[in-house]
């Protein structure tokens, strides 16, 4: 679908702007940002925002739907490196290099706001809080990458699953969605890949947690029955 121009008021009208960008932004700042967001992309499930190796010339704010990022290794295998929800910004990891380090693929019908890098760079000079916010997002992603690598090399299959579910719960809460009724946007195969475990291992772990009365699994819907117990279980496993 061909990108279409967006009105400058788009950010003001969008209920996600306080997640995407600094919550301190006033109407004037949002209007300036709206003028930078020159196009909106609509993607069907399986379509790519950008592909590994493409020129890195824009970042994207997820308006609706969900995406995953995937890195293809030298041996041809693929590694899922992240999942993104509405209000989150993707592509910042590409800014330090001229080409995209991974591919971003829609896991369901998704719409995005495109922000050209050059225009965002100029706007960041005018709005210091925007620059600070983008640096904060990048710092958070670097920290998350480090924590994920540590998790994959040092923790059990159950710890990985519980840690992911609690993180997903917190991300839903940020969007004023239920902390207990989780809607996963990825396939079971993609989640297993992200967690660095076989699909059978992920299924066994979820069944065990369900047998223990901590959650209920129904397809991509997972209901958490006792967040304090799940947190305590995670803390015990990590101690």
Secondary structure as UniProt FT lines:
FT   TURN            8..9
FT   HELIX           10..13
FT   TURN            15..16
FT   HELIX           17..20
FT   TURN            23..24
FT   HELIX           27..36
FT   STRAND          37..43
FT   TURN            45..46
FT   STRAND          48..50
FT   TURN            52..53
FT   STRAND          58..64
FT   STRAND          66..72
FT   TURN            74..75
FT   STRAND          78..85
FT   TURN            86..87
FT   STRAND          89..90
FT   HELIX           92..94
FT   TURN            95..96
FT   STRAND          103..106
FT   STRAND          110..116
FT   HELIX           117..126
FT   HELIX           128..154
FT   HELIX           157..174
FT   TURN            175..176
FT   STRAND          181..183
FT   HELIX           188..195
FT   HELIX           199..211
FT   TURN            212..213
FT   STRAND          215..218
FT   TURN            219..220
FT   STRAND          221..224
FT   HELIX           227..238
//
